[in-house]
Amino acid sequence: MKIGEVAAHTGVSVDALRFYEEKGLIKPHRAANGYRFYSEQTLQIVGYIKLAQHLGFSLREIGENLPLLWNSEGTSRAHIALLFEEKIALLDARISEMHKLRSLLAERAAQVCPLAGIGD
């Protein structure tokens, strides 16, 4: 299928698909006239990219794991679970840091002069 068809089926812009191609996430076949033609599997890959981005994975992380997910041996559920557990740990650490920052801001807001002591 052509790039416009992939865009229509996935809800991803043509520009985004070209960007994914540039990053090596999807690989079209090129016709003699230069047109890109994509396999049906591309729809699954683009769907995975959208979901993974929504779950907080960067395109770099997605690209690193695509070969593991679409290899001849199939998807490794244990590997995906490990990736998710690692992402959860990172989110928990960020949440903890945000709670600390919030507490510090609340303490400063309660002071007569919130900026007192800074730069002394």
Summary of the structure (lengths in Angstrom):
residues: 120
radius of gyration: 21.8
end to end distance: 64.9
largest distance: 72.8
contacts: 269
relative contact order: 0.08
helix: 63%
strand: 4%
